[in-house]
Amino acid sequence: MLVNQLEDPASREMAYCEYYYFTGQHDKAVNLTILYLNHPDPMLRLSACLIHTFANLSLNRINAAKGGLRNLKIHLNQMIADNSDRRTTAMSIFVAMAAQTLLHLPVGKIPPLSDYLTELPKGMRLWGCYVLAHEAYLAQEYEKSLGIVQTCLMLSTEIYPIAMIYLNLMGAMDAMNLRQPDLARKYFMSAWQLAQPDGLIEGIGEHHGLLQGLIETCMKNDYPEDYKKIIQITYQFSYGWRRIHNPVTKEDIADNLTTTEFTIAMLANRGWTNTEIADYMTMTVRTVKQHLSSVFNKLNIDSRGQLKAYMLK
């Protein structure tokens, strides 16, 4: 394993934290990050806080996740106020942007990440591009987001599996919103080919709702066991994410739908017809209508137009 080749023991352990998290071994990730939440090295400290927060979300340990966020904000504010060197500042901004973009939670005013991207290590730059692409996605600038993804992947001369998985997932999300499902499948399968050898499936589960059925159409029949694991990650992460997100933002993202119901609701919210959804999901129009009826009953609404209040962007 490449992690074992890292000479610095602390950096090696933090790399294991990341490996445990991205392979769905959340307990192991939490147990290691605890050792680094107040580490003197600011890079290790910030990485530990971020992984600690996300891993505890997946374990439904909401108070611990909130504690990780509080520590993150404290360390970020201190580092930015101290006028650290540009590399440390760049890492601070990246972590702040990642928390703000992926959790949809405000972390305060921060400088533009694009101004500091070149200060990050090579692999981390790809992560920075992913965060910038996700930010554009949330602003519904899908062409811009897809352009960031395409440029990063074309210019990458080395393989950084986890960052590239997330970039390909972002490309798939953009393509789905641009109504290009074939291109979306291509990006999704590129992500899966990178993820499969080492079981790096956490990111796929995290993005389930935003992938709008790609997991079902690309994996359910061909990779049934992996599909089950990813759906389990989806439920765990989504439940924790909503328990933090909904009270803070005062939004009410749906939390009582099955993954299939949520997928169909997302597509309906994007303007797909019942026939288009049925063709894409390989089910009958009648089945689509039954799922939508269940969605409406669970959300206590009576039309597609009311879905918007409960769906992810």
N, C-alpha and C positions, 0 to 999 in steps of 0.2 A: 504494500500500500504506500502511496506517495507521502502520506502523512508521516510515516515513520522516518522519512528521509530529512525531515526538518530538524536542524541541529539544536535550536533553542527549545528547552523543555516546556516552557510556558506557551510558546507559539504552537508547539506540537499538541499540547493539551487543548488549546483553544480550537485547533483544527479538528480534533476529535469531537469537541462540542458541536461544531458545525456538522460534522459527518453524522453524529447521532441524531441531531435534529432533522436533517434532510432525509434520513432513512426512517423517520418515524419513531425513533427510540427516545422519546421525550423525557422519560425519567432519568436516563443516563445523561442527557444533555443538561437537565436542571442540576443534577448533583455535581457536575463539573463546573458549571457556570457560577455556582455559589462561591466557589473558591476565588473567583476573579472579579466579583462585583465592586470591590474597592481596591483593586490592584493598582500599584503606582504607575504602571504603564498605561497611558490614556487610551491607546488603541485597543489593548486587551480588555480594559475596563468597559469601554463602549460596546465592543463586540459581545462581551458577556451579558451586559444589560439587555441588549437587543434580543439575543438568543433566549435568555432567561424569560423575557416577557412572552415571546411567541411560543416557547415550549410549554409554559404554564397555561397559556390560552388553550392549547390542545389538550391539556390534562384537566381542563375545567377548574383550575385553581385561580379563580378570578382575583382574589385578594393579593396573591403572590404576583400575578401578572401586573396588577395595578402598582404594586410596590416596585416592580422592575421599571415601569414607566416613570414613576416618581424619581427613582435613582437616575434614570436616563436624562430626564429634564434637568436635574440638579447638576450633573456632570457636564452636560452640554452648555448650560448657561455659564458655568464656572470657566470652562475652557475657552468659550468665545469671549468672555469678559477679560480673560487673562492675556488676550492677544498672543495666543500660542503661535508656533511656527506654522507656515502655510500648509505643510503636510498634515499636521495634527488638526488644524482648522478645517482642512478639506475632509478629513475623516469625521469630524464632528458634524459638519453640514450634511454629509452623506447619511449618517445615522439618523439625524433629525428628519431629513427628507424621507427616508425609508419609513420611519415610524409614522410620520404625518400622512404619507401617501398610501401606505398599505393598511394602516389601521383607521385612516380617515379621522384622525384625532389631532387637534392643534397642539403644537409644541412651542409656539411662540414665533417671533419674527426671526428669520434666518436669511443670510446672503444667498444669492443664486448658486445652486450646485454647479451649473454650467461654467461658472467662472473659476472653479477649483478642480474640475474633473481631471486635468492633466497632472495634478499633484498626487493623485491616488496611485497606488501600485497597479500594474497592468491588469491583473484579474479583477481588482476592485473597480477599475474604470468601466468594465462591462456591467458590473452591478449598478454603477452610477448611471449608465445609459439606460438600464432597465427601469430605474426609478424615474428618470426623465421621460421615458416612453410611457410609463404608467401614469405619470402626471398629465401628459398630453391626452392619454386615453380618457381619463376622468373628466377632462375638459371637452370630451367628445370630438377631439381633433385626431380622428383615426388615421388619416393619411399621414399626418406629421409623426404620430407614434410609430406607424409602420415604417416610415422613412428612417427613423432613428434605429429601429431594429435591423432593417436591411443593411444600413451603412455599417453598423457595428459588426454584424456577422461577416460581411464581405471583407472588412479590414482586419479581422482577427487572424493572425498567423499561428496562434497556439490554441490548444483546446483547454478551456476552463469549464468543465462539465456543468457545474451547478448554475453559474451565471448564464451559460448558454441555454440551459433548460428553461430558465425564466424568460430569457429573451425570445426564444421560440414560442413559448406559451403566450407571451404578449403579442407576437406576430399573429398567432392563431386567433386571439381575441379581437385584434384589429380587423382581420380578414372577415370574421363572422359579422362584425358590425358594418362592414362594407359590402355585405351580402355576397361574399366570395367563398362559399363553403369548401370548394376543392382546394383553394390556396390555404384555407384554415386547416384542413386535414394534413396538408403537406407540412406546415409548421408544427402541428401537434405531433405528428409521427417523428419529426426530427427531434423534438423534445423527448419523446418516449425512447427513441434509440439511444440517446445520451443517458437517460435515466435508468433504463432496464439493467445494464450490466452490474451496477452497484446498488440497485434498489433505491435510487434517489427519487422517491415518489411523493415526498411531502409537498413539493411545489405544485404538483398536479392536483392533489387533493385541495390545497388552499384555493386554487383558481377554479374549482368546479363550476360554480354558478356563472362565472364570467365566460367560461368556455362554451356555454350554451349547447350542451349535448354532445360535444366532441368526444368526451370520455366514453359515453354510451355507444356512439356510432363507431368509434375506432377501436374500442377495447373489450366491450362486454362479451362479444362472441369469441374473439380471437385470443384474449388474455383474461379468462374468467377469474382466476385466482388473484391476479394483480388488480383486476377491477374491484374485487371485493375489498382488498386492502385499502385501495384509494378511496372508496366510498366510506369506509370506516374513518379514515383520516378526515374526509370531508365533513362528516357529522361532528367529529370531535372539535375540529378547528372552527367550523362555522358557529357552533353553539357558544364556544367561548368568545369568539369575535363579536357576536351579536350582544352578548351580555355586557361587554364593555362599550361597544359602539352605540347601541340604541339609547341607553340612558344619557350618555354624554351629548350626543348630537340631537337628541329629541326626535330622531327618526324612528321608524318602526319596521325595519327590514324583516320580512317574513321569517319566522323561526319554527313553524309547525308544518312545513311542507316536506314531502318526500323529495329525494333528489330528482326523480323523474318529474314530479309536479313542478318543482322549482325551475327545472330546465324548460319545460313547456311554457310556464308562465313568463320566463325571461324572453323566449322567442315571440310569444304573443305580444308582450310589451314592446318588442322591437318592430311590430307591424307584420309579422309573418302570418299568413292565412292558415286555417286549419289544414288545408290540403298540403301546403308547403311544409308544415311541421310534420305531418304524417309521412310524407315522402322522405324527409330528412331523417326522422327517427325510426323509419321502417315499421310503422304501425298503421292501423286503419284510422280514417277520419273519425269514426265513431269513438275509438279509444281516446283520441285527442280530446274530443268533446267531453268524454267522461272525466278525464283528468282535469280539464278546465273547470268543469262543474264542481269537482272536489275542491279545487283551489278557491273558487269563489265562496263556497260554503265555509271553508276554514278561515278565510280572511274577512268573512261577513260583508262581501261586496257583490255586485250583480252585473258588472260589465268590465270589458277589457280596459276601458279608459281609467278605471279606478285602480288598476294594477300598479301604476307608476309609483304610487306612494309606498309600495312594499317591496319593490325590486331594486337590485343593485344597479349602479350606473353601467 
